[in-house]
């Protein structure tokens, strides 16, 4: 495979992963399939697109214009269907337009149905020449073992809050206080932090975070009322509940760190004073049960109600 000189631009952190991919590109010995694994919001998709652009010899801004790349996602659906993967396989079977490679990026690959994964497995078992498939998985354990064994697994991890804070401050011209708070909200996920591209989005995230903090600080009857109010939201209810669960995890985590004296998150100080370390650990454990229940298709409203009554 012929590739252009490797360039990874605008990436926060992940130096080792980018260096590894750069070395692969320089060697020209590119595997037929990769899996970029790690929690959502780390910037995996951004790196996958830059990696793909390097393989195709394109500027990443022109990547969407290439007929030699296919991007599959679950979009508004909760899963990636077998029909989407069959269509992808058909696209990959066509001849490359011009010299070079054909690339497929499957975003949210862990949401492929079992039938879709089995269909993809046929392509992974007998890869076409100069075809590269990149899976982006937030929960790689949801992929079949037979798929995981046939891809080069590259894992991405959350970054130090201070690193994200410094990048936000310089890139978005934010105050130190504002950039620190948004970096904390990102929970180490640079992609999440950089998606805060304007003041309205920033304000909404701050409002949601502070509202969730108020929920945790409230007495039980007010917490129950808060959840009941959430269940009556008409648009985007499940996503809003998911956001609340994620923010609860963040605040409880920050409060526990405050309590044990590892670091001082000023916004979580009141929560740290209200609950003992044992209570915070119990609440985090209950939240894990809540998340596990949701993953088993238990109603988010019911799961969140159970968590609400646990502390």
C-alpha positions as CSV (number, residue, x, y, z in Angstrom):
1,X,0.0,0.0,0.0
2,X,1.3,3.4,-0.9
3,X,0.6,6.1,1.7
4,X,1.4,9.8,2.1
5,X,3.7,11.2,4.7
6,X,1.9,10.5,8.0
7,X,0.1,13.5,9.7
8,X,-2.0,13.4,12.8
9,X,-3.3,17.0,13.5
10,X,-5.4,18.5,16.3
11,X,-5.3,15.3,18.4
12,X,-5.3,15.8,22.2
13,X,-3.2,13.1,23.8
14,X,-3.0,9.5,22.6
15,X,0.7,10.0,21.6
16,X,1.6,6.3,21.9
17,X,-1.4,5.3,19.7
18,X,-0.7,7.9,17.1
19,X,3.0,7.0,17.0
20,X,2.2,3.3,16.6
21,X,-0.2,4.1,13.7
22,X,2.5,6.4,12.2
23,X,5.0,3.6,12.2
24,X,2.5,1.3,10.6
25,X,2.0,3.9,7.8
26,X,5.7,4.5,7.3
27,X,6.4,0.8,7.0
28,X,3.6,0.3,4.5
29,X,2.7,-3.0,6.3
30,X,-0.9,-2.2,7.1
31,X,-3.2,-4.8,8.6
32,X,-6.5,-5.5,6.9
33,X,-8.5,-4.8,10.0
34,X,-8.2,-2.7,13.1
35,X,-10.4,-2.1,16.2
36,X,-10.0,1.3,17.9
37,X,-11.4,0.5,21.4
38,X,-12.2,2.7,24.3
39,X,-15.0,4.7,26.0
40,X,-17.0,7.1,23.9
41,X,-15.6,10.6,23.4
42,X,-11.9,9.9,23.3
43,X,-11.4,10.9,19.7
44,X,-11.2,7.5,18.2
45,X,-13.2,8.4,15.1
46,X,-11.1,11.5,14.5
47,X,-7.9,9.4,14.6
48,X,-9.5,6.7,12.4
49,X,-10.4,9.3,9.7
50,X,-6.9,10.8,9.8
51,X,-5.4,7.4,9.6
52,X,-7.7,6.6,6.6
53,X,-6.8,9.9,4.9
54,X,-3.1,9.1,5.2
55,X,-3.6,5.6,3.6
56,X,-5.6,7.2,0.7
57,X,-3.2,10.1,0.3
58,X,-5.9,12.7,0.9
59,X,-6.3,15.7,3.1
60,X,-8.7,14.6,5.9
61,X,-11.1,17.5,5.0
62,X,-11.6,15.9,1.6
63,X,-12.0,12.4,2.9
64,X,-15.8,12.5,2.5
65,X,-15.4,13.1,-1.2
66,X,-13.5,9.9,-1.8
67,X,-15.4,7.0,-3.4
68,X,-12.9,4.6,-1.9
69,X,-14.1,5.0,1.7
70,X,-17.3,3.8,3.3
71,X,-18.5,4.9,6.7
72,X,-21.1,2.9,8.5
73,X,-22.8,3.9,11.8
74,X,-25.9,3.2,13.7
75,X,-27.0,6.8,13.3
76,X,-30.5,7.1,14.9
77,X,-30.8,3.4,15.2
78,X,-29.7,1.5,18.3
79,X,-28.0,-1.2,16.2
80,X,-26.2,-1.7,13.0
81,X,-28.2,-4.2,11.0
82,X,-27.0,-7.1,8.8
83,X,-28.4,-5.2,5.8
84,X,-26.0,-2.4,6.4
85,X,-23.0,-4.8,6.6
86,X,-24.1,-6.6,3.5
87,X,-24.3,-3.3,1.6
88,X,-20.8,-2.5,2.9
89,X,-19.4,-5.9,1.8
90,X,-20.8,-5.2,-1.7
91,X,-19.2,-1.8,-1.8
92,X,-15.8,-3.3,-0.7
93,X,-16.1,-6.0,-3.4
94,X,-16.1,-3.3,-6.2
95,X,-12.8,-2.3,-7.8
96,X,-10.9,0.6,-6.4
97,X,-11.4,3.8,-8.2
98,X,-7.8,4.7,-9.2
99,X,-4.8,3.2,-7.5
100,X,-4.7,2.5,-3.8
101,X,-6.9,1.1,-1.1
102,X,-10.6,0.8,-0.2
103,X,-11.4,1.6,3.4
104,X,-14.4,0.9,5.6
105,X,-14.9,2.6,9.0
106,X,-17.6,1.0,11.1
107,X,-18.5,3.5,13.9
108,X,-20.2,2.1,17.0
109,X,-19.2,-1.3,15.8
110,X,-20.1,-2.8,19.1
111,X,-23.8,-2.1,18.2
112,X,-23.7,-4.5,15.3
113,X,-26.3,-7.3,15.6
114,X,-25.0,-10.8,15.9
115,X,-26.2,-11.4,12.3
116,X,-24.3,-8.3,11.2
117,X,-21.1,-9.4,13.0
118,X,-21.3,-12.8,11.4
119,X,-21.7,-11.2,8.0
120,X,-18.7,-9.0,8.6
121,X,-16.7,-12.1,9.8
122,X,-16.9,-13.5,6.3
123,X,-15.0,-10.5,5.0
124,X,-12.5,-10.5,7.8
125,X,-11.8,-14.2,7.2
126,X,-11.1,-13.6,3.5
127,X,-10.0,-10.0,3.2
128,X,-9.7,-8.4,-0.3
129,X,-6.3,-7.1,-1.3
130,X,-5.8,-3.4,-0.4
131,X,-8.9,-3.3,1.8
132,X,-8.7,-1.9,5.3
133,X,-11.6,-2.2,7.8
134,X,-11.5,0.0,11.0
135,X,-14.0,-0.8,13.8
136,X,-14.6,1.9,16.3
137,X,-15.9,0.2,19.5
138,X,-16.9,1.9,22.7
139,X,-17.5,-1.6,24.3
140,X,-15.3,-4.0,22.4
141,X,-16.4,-6.8,24.7
142,X,-19.7,-6.7,22.8
143,X,-17.9,-7.9,19.7
144,X,-17.7,-11.6,18.9
145,X,-14.5,-13.2,20.0
146,X,-14.1,-14.4,16.4
147,X,-14.1,-10.8,15.3
148,X,-11.7,-9.6,18.0
149,X,-9.2,-12.3,17.2
150,X,-9.1,-11.1,13.5
151,X,-8.4,-7.4,14.1
152,X,-5.4,-5.5,15.4
153,X,-6.7,-4.1,18.7
154,X,-5.6,-0.6,19.6
155,X,-6.9,0.7,22.9
156,X,-7.5,4.3,23.8
157,X,-7.8,5.6,27.4
158,X,-9.1,8.7,29.2
159,X,-6.6,11.6,29.6
160,X,-5.5,13.7,32.6
161,X,-8.0,16.4,33.3
162,X,-5.3,19.1,33.4
163,X,-4.2,18.1,29.8
164,X,-7.7,18.6,28.5
165,X,-8.1,21.9,30.5
166,X,-5.0,23.4,28.9
167,X,-6.1,22.5,25.4
168,X,-9.6,23.9,25.9
169,X,-8.1,27.1,27.4
170,X,-5.8,27.6,24.4
171,X,-8.1,26.4,21.6
172,X,-11.4,28.0,22.7
173,X,-10.0,31.0,24.5
174,X,-11.8,30.1,27.7
175,X,-10.9,31.3,31.2
176,X,-9.0,29.0,33.4
177,X,-12.0,28.4,35.7
178,X,-14.4,27.7,32.7
179,X,-11.9,25.4,30.9
180,X,-11.2,23.5,34.1
181,X,-14.9,22.9,34.8
182,X,-15.5,21.7,31.2
183,X,-12.5,19.5,31.3
184,X,-13.8,17.9,34.5
185,X,-17.2,17.4,32.8
186,X,-15.4,15.6,30.0
187,X,-14.1,13.0,32.5
188,X,-10.9,12.6,30.5
189,X,-12.5,12.4,27.1
190,X,-11.0,15.0,24.7
191,X,-13.6,14.3,22.0
192,X,-16.4,15.2,24.4
193,X,-14.6,18.3,25.6
194,X,-13.9,19.6,22.1
195,X,-17.5,19.1,21.0
196,X,-18.3,22.0,23.2
197,X,-17.8,24.4,20.3
198,X,-19.9,27.4,21.4
199,X,-21.2,29.2,24.4
200,X,-24.7,27.8,24.1
201,X,-23.5,24.2,24.2
202,X,-21.1,25.0,27.1
203,X,-23.9,26.7,29.1
204,X,-26.3,23.7,28.5
205,X,-23.6,21.3,29.7
206,X,-22.9,23.4,32.8
207,X,-26.6,23.6,33.6
208,X,-27.1,19.9,33.2
209,X,-24.1,19.1,35.4
210,X,-25.1,21.5,38.2
211,X,-28.7,20.3,38.0
212,X,-27.5,16.7,38.5
213,X,-25.2,17.8,41.4
214,X,-28.3,19.4,43.0
215,X,-30.1,16.1,42.5
216,X,-27.4,14.2,44.4
217,X,-27.5,16.8,47.2
218,X,-31.3,16.8,47.6
219,X,-33.3,14.7,50.1
220,X,-34.8,11.5,48.9
221,X,-38.3,12.9,48.2
222,X,-36.8,15.6,46.0
223,X,-34.7,13.1,44.2
224,X,-37.7,10.9,43.5
225,X,-39.6,14.0,42.1
226,X,-36.6,14.8,39.9
227,X,-36.7,11.3,38.3
228,X,-40.5,11.4,37.9
229,X,-40.0,14.7,36.0
230,X,-37.4,13.1,33.8
231,X,-39.8,10.3,32.9
232,X,-42.2,12.9,31.5
233,X,-39.7,14.4,29.1
234,X,-41.1,13.9,25.6
235,X,-38.1,14.5,23.4
236,X,-34.8,12.7,24.0
237,X,-35.8,11.2,27.3
238,X,-33.5,8.2,27.2
239,X,-30.5,10.3,26.3
240,X,-31.3,12.8,29.0
241,X,-31.5,10.0,31.6
242,X,-28.2,8.5,30.3
243,X,-26.6,12.0,30.7
244,X,-27.9,12.1,34.3
245,X,-26.4,8.7,35.1
246,X,-23.1,9.7,33.6
247,X,-23.0,13.0,35.5
248,X,-24.0,11.2,38.7
249,X,-21.0,8.9,38.2
250,X,-18.7,11.9,37.6
251,X,-19.9,13.9,40.7
252,X,-19.7,10.8,43.0
253,X,-16.3,10.0,41.7
254,X,-15.0,13.6,42.2
255,X,-16.5,13.7,45.7
256,X,-14.8,10.4,46.7
257,X,-11.5,11.8,45.4
258,X,-12.0,14.9,47.5
259,X,-12.8,12.8,50.6
260,X,-9.6,10.7,50.3
261,X,-7.5,13.8,49.7
262,X,-6.1,12.8,46.3
263,X,-7.3,15.9,44.6
264,X,-9.6,18.9,45.2
265,X,-12.5,19.3,42.9
266,X,-14.1,22.4,44.3
267,X,-17.5,22.0,42.6
268,X,-17.8,18.6,44.4
269,X,-16.8,19.8,47.9
270,X,-20.3,20.1,49.2
271,X,-21.1,16.6,48.0
272,X,-17.9,15.3,49.7
273,X,-19.0,16.9,53.0
274,X,-22.5,15.4,52.8
275,X,-21.5,11.8,52.3
276,X,-18.9,9.6,53.9
277,X,-16.4,7.6,51.7
278,X,-18.4,4.4,52.4
279,X,-21.6,6.1,51.3
280,X,-20.0,7.4,48.1
281,X,-18.7,3.9,47.3
282,X,-22.1,2.4,48.0
283,X,-23.7,5.0,45.7
284,X,-21.2,4.3,42.9
285,X,-21.8,0.6,43.3
286,X,-25.6,1.2,43.0
287,X,-25.0,3.2,40.0
288,X,-23.0,0.4,38.4
289,X,-26.0,-1.9,39.0
290,X,-28.2,0.8,37.4
291,X,-26.0,0.9,34.3
292,X,-25.9,-2.9,34.2
293,X,-29.7,-3.1,34.4
294,X,-30.1,-0.7,31.5
295,X,-27.6,-2.7,29.4
296,X,-30.0,-5.7,29.9
297,X,-32.9,-3.5,28.5
298,X,-34.4,-2.7,31.9
299,X,-36.2,0.7,31.7
300,X,-33.8,3.6,32.4
301,X,-36.5,5.3,34.4
302,X,-36.9,2.2,36.6
303,X,-33.2,1.7,36.9
304,X,-32.6,5.3,37.9
305,X,-35.4,5.1,40.5
306,X,-33.7,2.2,42.2
307,X,-30.4,4.0,42.3
308,X,-32.2,7.1,43.6
309,X,-33.4,5.2,46.7
310,X,-30.0,3.7,47.4
311,X,-28.4,6.6,49.2
